[in-house]
Amino acid sequence: MPNTDLLTESGRLQIGVHIIDAGTPASNAVIQIMHHGETQVLEELITDVSGLTLSIDLPAPPHEYSLHPLGVMPYSEYDARVMLDGFEPETIEGIQILSGTSAYQDVNLHPLVMAGQTEIITIDDHTLWGHFPPKIPEDEVKELPASTGLVVLPEPVVPEFIIVHDGRPENAAAPNYWVPFTDYIKNVASCEIYPSWPYETIKSNVLAILSFTLNRVYTEWYRGKGYDFTITSSTAFDHAFSFGRNIFDEISHVVDEIFTSFVTRPGIRQPLFTQYCDGKSVSCPGWMTQWGSKDLGDRGYSAMEILKNFYGYDIYLMQAQKVEGVPMSFPGTILQMGSSGEPVRTIQTQLNTISDHYPAIKKIRVDGVYGEETRAAVETFQEIFRLSSDGIVGFSTWYKISDIYTAVTKIAALT
């Protein structure tokens, strides 16, 4: 039984339920929320036509607990049981809620194969609270093989998927998960840092996670060693990753804003292998420390100032040249009321296709003119997919529309 005496404040939780993936929302799914390990139902929720529940408040420990390493768990834990006729029920155990922050839990249901069979997803402890093996140091710049070797990319690119090996590299029994790139980064950051930290601290840590991950992608590190995956979930080798975990909204927004960025140094093509540790239970001179980055954020440092404090003042940011798996790259300028041209036509076409699966998004004319009905459709899309609801297509909204468009067109091709 959780110690409810410590749960004096609250955080927010929203559940999103889909059939297999984000391509098809699951309406009328029933979700029961319990304290972790308990059976008494605290809340019962129903998903709407977009597969979303209402956002609810849940008790959480005091906000202060996540701002300092006090030795007290800074989050409360809940379980969610998800049920929909014709589909296998699913239980998520250990959803983490922090005071004053918002979390969302996405659930992908699969058609019922055997009655009574429930899939259970268990969320690992947060790395700043639980016990995890420290990172084994590696060179921050990798020696690249000859041009006849495995590295074939002339420049770093953002892949459509990351293949995550859920264990140490040599553990052949561990499963591999294909995870969309931005979903992977959001998962790792939600495992590694707290959403209650300053915005610039969150941004600096996300940039370190992006650079680390894109280094693994660019150098084909594990494939060069004969493995069939991109990265592992072992903190001894890579980052923490907990399959199916809840994502913190504050972290999600930062990832959506900067997911094509990475840290590098003059004279190298590859993203810097930006290793880090918590700086409290583990010491790592020359690397970023997570609690140290939080302290600098409290003192008003920008994300780049935080990174330079740890990795040196010659580092700078670059943008990946390509985002794989999207129909068209961001045009470079925001689309809003009065915009016109082919990029607007692209957005209109994609939103109409998405609306076949998400009927809350109204059909619009494909005329290349960004008028009121296009603005309203964009705003509805942003509300469904937890973006800032301003009715403007900037970097993050453009790529989220592309991501969901790709998902629904793949579903359509299979039916």
TIZA-531433 format. One record per residue: x, y, z of N, C-alpha, C in turn. Coordinates in steps of 0.2 Angstrom, whole numbers, plus 2048, in hexadecimal, padded with zeros to 3 digits. Example, Ala and Ser with C-alpha at 12.3 -4.5 7.8 and 13.67 -1.06 7.14 Angstrom:
BEGIN
8427E482783E7EA8278427F0827
8407F58238447FB824840800827
***
This chain:
BEGIN
8047FA800800800800804806800
80380B7FB8088117FB806815801
80B81980380B81E809807824806
8018248077FD82A8047FE830808
80183080E80283581280783A80F
80B83780A81083B80780D83E800
80783C7FE80583F7F88008457F9
80484A7FB8008507FD7FF8557F7
8028547F18008587EC7FE8547E6
7FE8577E07FB8537DA7FF8547D4
7FE84F7CF8008507C87FB84E7C4
7FC84E7BD7F684D7B87F88477B4
7F38437B27F483D7AE7EF83D7A8
7F183B7A27EC83A79D7EE834799
7E982F7987EA8297947E882A78D
7EC8277887EA8277817EB82077F
7E581D77C7E581677A7E4816773
7E88117707E88107687E8809767
7E68077617E680175E7ED80075B
7F17FC75E7F87FA75B7FD80075C
7FB8057597FF80B7597FB812758
7FF8177577FB81E7577F681F751
7F781A74C7F381B7467EB81A748
7E981774D7E281674E7E0817755
7DC81C7577DA81D75E7D5818760
7D58167667D08117697CB81576D
7C581676B7C081A76F7BC815773
7BA8177797B681377D7BA80E781
7C080F7817C480A7857C380C78D
7C38077917C28097987C980879C
7CA80D7A07D180D7A47CF80E7AB
7D28097AF7D180A7B67D880B7B9
7D88107BE7DE8137C17DF8107C8
7E480D7CA7E580B7D17EC80E7D4
7ED80E7DA7F380F7DD7F78097DB
7FE80A7DA8028047D88027FE7DD
8007F87DA8007F27DE7F97F17E2
7F57F67E17EE7F57E47E97F37DF
7E37F17E27DE7EF7DD7D87F47DE
7D77F87E37D27FD7E37D28027DE
7CD8037DA7CD8087D47CC80F7D7
7D08137D57D081A7D77CC81E7D2
7CD81D7CC7CA8217C67C881C7C1
7C281D7BD7C18197B77BF81E7B2
7C381D7AC7C38227A77C181E7A0
7BE82279B7BC8207957BF824790
7C282178A7C58257857C0828780
7C282E77E7BE8317797BF82F772
7BC83276D7BD8307667C4830763
7C88347677D08357657D4830769
7D182C76D7D48277717D782A778
7D583077A7D78337807D3833786
7D583378C7D18347927D283B794
7CD83D7987CE84379C7D584379F
7D88497A07DE84A7A47DC84A7AC
7DE8467B07DC8467B77E28477BC
7E084A7C27E584B7C77E68457CB
7EC8437CD7ED83E7D17F28407D7
7F183E7DD7F68407E27FD83E7E1
8018427E38098427E280C8457E8
8138437E98178457EE81884D7ED
81B8507F281C8587F18218597EC
82085E7E88248617E382B8617E4
82D8637EB8348647ED83885D7EC
8348587ED8388517ED83C8507E6
8398537E183D8527DA8428577D9
84385C7DD8478617DC84E8607DF
84E85B7E385585A7E78558527E8
85B84F7E885B8487EA85B8477F1
8548477F38538477FB8538407FD
85383A7F98528347FC84B8327FD
8468357FA83F8347FB83C8337F4
83982E7F283682D7EB8328347EA
8338377E483083D7E282A83D7DE
8288367DD8228357D981E8307DC
8178307DA81382B7DC8128267D6
8108207D880F81B7D28088187D2
8068177CC7FF8157CB7FF80F7C6
7FA80B7C67F98067C17F38087BD
7F28067B67ED8077B27EB8017AF
7E47FF7AF7E27F97AB7DE7FC7A6
7DF7F97A07DC7FC7997D87F6796
7D27F77957CD7F27927C97F578C
7C97F17877C47F37817C27EC77E
7BC7EB77D7B97E577A7BC7E3773
7BE7DD7737C27DB76D7C97DB76D
7CC7DE7737D37DF7737D67DD77A
7DC7DB7797DF7D877F7E07DE785
7DE7DC78B7DE7E27907E67E3791
7E77E97947EE7EA7957EF7EE79C
7F47EC7A07F57F07A67FC7F37A6
7FC7F97A88037FD7A98047FE7B0
8097FB7B380B7FC7BA8108017BB
80F8057C081480A7C28158107BE
80F8137BC80F8197B981181F7BE
8168237BC8198287C081682F7C0
8138317C58108387C681483D7CA
8168427C881A8477CC81584D7CD
8168507D38128567D481385C7CF
80E85F7CD80E8657C98108637C2
81085D7C081285B7B980D8577B6
80D8567AF8088527AB80B84C7A8
8088477A980B8417A680583E7A1
80783B79C803837797805830796
80082B7968028247957FE82278F
80282078A80081D7847FF816784
7FA8137827F980C7827F780977B
7FA8047797F98017727F67FA774
7EF7FA7727EC7F37727EC7EF76C
7EC7E876D7EC7E37687E67DF768
7E47DD7627DE7D97627DE7D3766
7D97D17697D87CB76E7DA7C576A
7DF7C176D7E17BB76B7DE7B576F
7DF7B67767DD7B177B7D97B5780
7D37B37827D07B67877D37B578E
7D37BA7927D67BA7997DE7BC799
7E17BD7937E87BF7927E97C6793
7ED7C87987EE7D07997F57D1798
7F77D67947FE7D87937FF7DD799
8057DC79C8077E07A280D7E47A0
80D7EA7A18137EE79F8157F17A6
81B7F07A881E7F37AF8237F87AD
8227FE7B08268047AF82C8037B4
8328047B28388047B783880A7BB
83C8097C183D80F7C58408157C0
83F81B7C28438207BF84A8207C1
84F8217BD8568207BE8588257C4
85582A7C585782F7CA85582C7D1
8518277D184E8247D785181D7D8
8508197D38528127D485A8117D3
85C80B7D38638097D38648067CC
8698097C886B8077C18728077C1
8758027BD87C8027BC87F8097B8
88480B7BB8878117B888A8107B0
88A8157AD88C8157A68948137A5
89580E7A189C80C7A089F81279B
8A481579D8A781B7998A9818792
8A781D78D8A981B7868AC822783
8B082277D8B282877A8AD82C778
8AD8327788A78377768A783776F
8AD83676B8AD8367648AF82F762
8AB82C75E8AC82575C8B1825755
8B58207558B981F74F8B581C74A
8B481F7448AF81D73F8B381873B
8AF8137388B280E7348B481172D
8B780E7298B98107228B281171E
8B28147188AC8157158A980F712
8AD8097128AA8037108A77FF716
8A780371C8A47FF72289D800722
89A80072889380072A890807729
89480D72B89281372B891816724
88B81772288981971B88682071B
88482372088182972088682F720
88583471B88A83971A88983E720
88383F72288284372887D84072D
87D84273387883F738871840735
86D83B73686583C73586183A73B
85B83C73B85783974085383373D
85482D74085182773E84982773F
84582373C83E82373D83D81F744
84181A74484181574A84881474E
84881375484D81175884C80975A
8508057598507FE75B8537FD762
84F7FC7678527FC76E8527F5770
8587F37728597EC7758587ED77D
8537EA77F8517EB7868557E778B
85B7E878C8607E57908677E678E
86C7E37918737E478F8747E1788
8797E478487A7E277D87B7DA77C
87E7D778187F7CF7808797CB782
8747CE78586E7CA78786A7C9781
86B7C377E8677C17788607C077A
85E7BE7808577BD7828537C3782
8567C97838527CF78384F7D177D
8497D477D8457D67778487DC774
8477DD76E8487E376A8417E7769
8417ED76A83B7F176983D7F7763
8387F775E8397FC75983580275C
83880875D83580D76083681475C
83081775A83181E75783682275A
83B82575684082975983E82E75F
83983275D838837762834834769
83182E76882E82B76D834828772
83982676E83E823772842828776
84382E77384683477784283677D
83C83677C837838781837833787
83782D78583782778A83E82878E
84482878B84A82978E84A82F793
84883579084883B79584483A79A
83E83779A83983679F83C8317A4
84082C7A28448287A784A82B7AA
84D8307A78538337AA8538397AE
84E83E7AC84D8447B08468457B2
84584A7B683F84C7B983C8527B5
8358517B38328577B083185D7B4
83285D7BA8318637BE8378677BE
83D8657BB8438697BA84286F7B6
8478747B684687A7B18468787AA
84387C7A684287A79F84987979C
84E87E79D85487E79A85887879C
8578757A285A86F7A58578697A1
8518697A084E86379C851864795
85186A79285486A78B85B86878B
85F86A78F86686778F86786078F
86385D79486385579486085278E
85B85578B85885278585D85277F
86185877F86685977A86C85477B
86D85278187284D782870846780
86A84578286783E78086683E779
86484377586484376E86B84276B
87084576D87784576A87983E76B
87983B77187B83477387782F76E
87183076E86D82B76A86F82C762
870832760871833759878830757
87D83175C88482E75B88382675A
87F82375E87E81C75D87B81A756
87681E75487381D74D87981F748
87C824748881826743887821743
88981F74888F81B74888D813747
88781274788580B74788880674C
88980975288D80675788C7FF758
8867FD75A8847F675B8847F2755
8827F474F8827F07498897EE747
88E7F37498957F27478987EC74C
8947EB7518967E57568927DF755
88E7DF74F88B7D974D8847D8750
8817DE75487A7DD7578757E0752
86F7DF75386A7E174E8657E6751
8687EB7568647F07598697F7759
8657FC75A86880375A86B805761
86880376686A80576D867800772
8698007788677FC77E863800783
8607FD78785C80078D861800793
8677FD79386B7FC79986F80379A
86E8067A087280C7A287980B7A2
87C8057A28838037A288680579B
88280579688480578F88180C78C
87A80D78D87781278A87281678F
86C81778D86781B792862816794
85F81879A85981479C853815797
85080F79684A80F79284580A795
83F80C79683A808799834807794
83380179182E80078C82780278F
82480678B81D80778D81C80C793
82180F79582081479B81C81A799
81A81E79E81782479D81C82979C
81A82E79881E83479681C83A799
82083E79B81F84579E81E84A799
81884E79A81685279481C858794
81E85A79982386079982A85D795
82C85779683185479282F85378A
82985178982785078282785677E
82585C78182586277D82C86477B
83186378083886577E83A860778
83985A77983B85577383885776D
83285976D82F85B766832861763
83486576783786C76583E86B762
84286676484986676384C85F760
84885A75E84A85475D84F853758
85085875385585774E85B85A750
85C85C75686286075886785B75C
86D85C75B87285875F87985C760
87D85A76588385E76788985B763
88D85F76189385D75E89986175F
89F86075D8A586475D8A8866756
8AC86B7568AF86C74F8B386674D
8B38657478B78607448B5859744
8AF8587468AC8517468A5851743
8A384C73F89D84C73C897849741
89984574589584174989284574F
88C84375188984675888E84475E
88F84876289384776889084176C
89483D76F89283877389183A77A
88C83E77C88B84278288983D788
88E83A78B88C83679188B83B797
88783879C88583C7A28848377A7
88383A7AD8818367B387D83A7B8
87B8377BD87783C7C287B8417C6
88183F7C78858447CB8848437D2
88083F7D587F83E7DC8818377DE
87E8327DB88082B7DD8868297D9
88782C7D388C82A7CF8908317CD
8978317CD89B8367CB89D8357C4
89E83A7BF8A08397B88A38407B6
8A98417B88AD8477B68AD8487AE
8AC84E7AC8AC84F7A48A684D7A1
8A184A7A489A8497A289584E7A5
88F84E7A288A8527A588784E7AB
8868527B188284E7B687B8517B6
87684D7B786F84F7B786D8547BC
86F8527C286E8577C887285D7C7
87885D7C487C8637C38788677BE
8758647B98728687B486C86B7B7
8698687BB86386B7BF8658717C3
86A8717C686D8767CA86E87C7C5
87187B7C08738807BB86D8837B8
86887F7B78618827B485E8867B9
85E8847C085C8887C585F88F7C5
86588F7C38698967C486989A7BD
8648987B986389C7B386789A7AD
86B8957AD86F8937A786A8917A1
86C89279B86988F79586B888794
86788579086987E78E87087D78C
87288178787988178487E883789
87D88878E881889793882883798
87D88079987D87A79D88287579A
88187379488486E79088C870790
88D87778E89487978E898878794
89487979A8978797A089A8727A2
89786D79F8998667A089D86379A
89C86579489F86178E8A486678B
8A586C78D8AA87178A8A7876786
8AA87C7858A78827828A888277A
8AB87C7778AB87C7708A687876D
8A187577189B87276E89687776B
89287476688D878763888873761
88287675F87C87275C87C872755
87A86C75287986B74B87286874B
86F86874486986574386A85F73E
86785A74086785473B864856734
86785472F86585672885F853726
85C84E72985684A72685384772C
84C84672B84884273084583D72C
84783772D84583172983E82F72B
83A82D72683382B72782E830726
83083672582B83B72482A83D71D
82483F71A823840713826847711
82784C71582A85271382D855719
83385871883785B71E83386271F
83486572683186B728834870723
82F87572083187A71B83587F71E
83688072583B88572783788B72A
83188C72882D89272B82688F72D
82489273281E890735818891731
81388D73180D88E72D807891732
8048967307FE8997347F989C730
7F48A07337EF8A372F7F38A872A
7F18A77237F38AB71E7F98A871A
7FC8A271D80189F7197FE89B713
80289A70E7FF896708805893705
80388E70080888B6FC8088836FE
80D8806FB80D8786FB80E876702
81287970781287670D80B876711
80787B71080087B7127FC87670F
7FD8757097F986F7067FB869708
80186870A80486170D800860714
8008657187FD86571F7F686371E
7F28677197EB8667187EA85E716
7EE85C7127ED85570F7EE850715
7F38517197F584C71E7F084D723
7ED8527257E885372A7E284F728
7E08507227DA84D71F7DA845720
7E084271E7E283B71F7E1839726
7E483D72B7E483C7327DD83C735
7D98407327D28417357CE83B733
7D083672E7CC83072D7CD82C733
7D282C7377D382873D7D182D744
7D28337437D18387497CB83C747
7C583A7477BF83E7457BE845748
7C184674E7C184D7517C485274D
7C98507487CC8557447C785573E
7C585B73C7C085C7377C385C730
7C085A72B7C385A7247C3861722
7C986371E7CA86A71C7CB86A714
7CA86F7117CC87070A7D3870709
7D586C7047DD86C7027DE8716FC
7DF8776FF7DF87D6FA7E68816FA
7EA87E6FF7F18827007F0888704
7EA88A7067EA89070A7E888F711
7EC8927167EB89171D7E6895720
7DF89371F7DA8977227D7894729
7D289672B7CF8957317CE88E732
7CB88A72D7CA88372E7D087F72F
7D688172B7DC87E72C7DF87F733
7DE8857357E088773C7DD883741
7D68827407D287E7457D4877745
7D587473F7D886D73F7DE86C742
7E38717417EA8707447E987074C
7E587574E7E48767557E186F759
7DC86C7557D98667587DF861758
7E38607527E885B7527ED85C758
7EF8637597F386475F7F0862766
7EA8637677E786176D7E785A76E
7E68567687E684E7697EC84C76A
7F284F7677F884C7687FD85076D
7FA8547717FD85777780285C775
80186077080586576E80286C770
8068717708038787717FE87A76C
7F887B76F7F287C76B7F2883768
7F68857637F688C7617F388C75A
7F28877567EF8877507F588974B
7FB88874C80088A748805884747
80788374180B87D73F81388073F
81687E74581D87F745821879745
82787974782B87374682886D749
82686D75082486775381D865750
81886974F81286774C813864745
81786774181886473A81A85D73B
81F85C73F82285573F81D850743
81985374781484E74B80E84C746
80C85174180785073C80A84B737
81184B735814847731814840734
81683F73B81683973E81083573E
80A83974080483674180183473A
80283873580083772E80483072B
80A83072D80E82972B80B82372F
80982473580681F7397FF81D736
7FB8217347F48207327F481D72B
7F981F7277FA81D7207FC816720
80181472580380D7257FD808727
7F980B72C7F380772E7EE806728
7ED80B7247E980B71E7EC806719
7F28057187F58017137F57FA715
7F37F871C7F37F171E7EC7EF71E
7E77F371D7E07F271D7DD7F1716
***
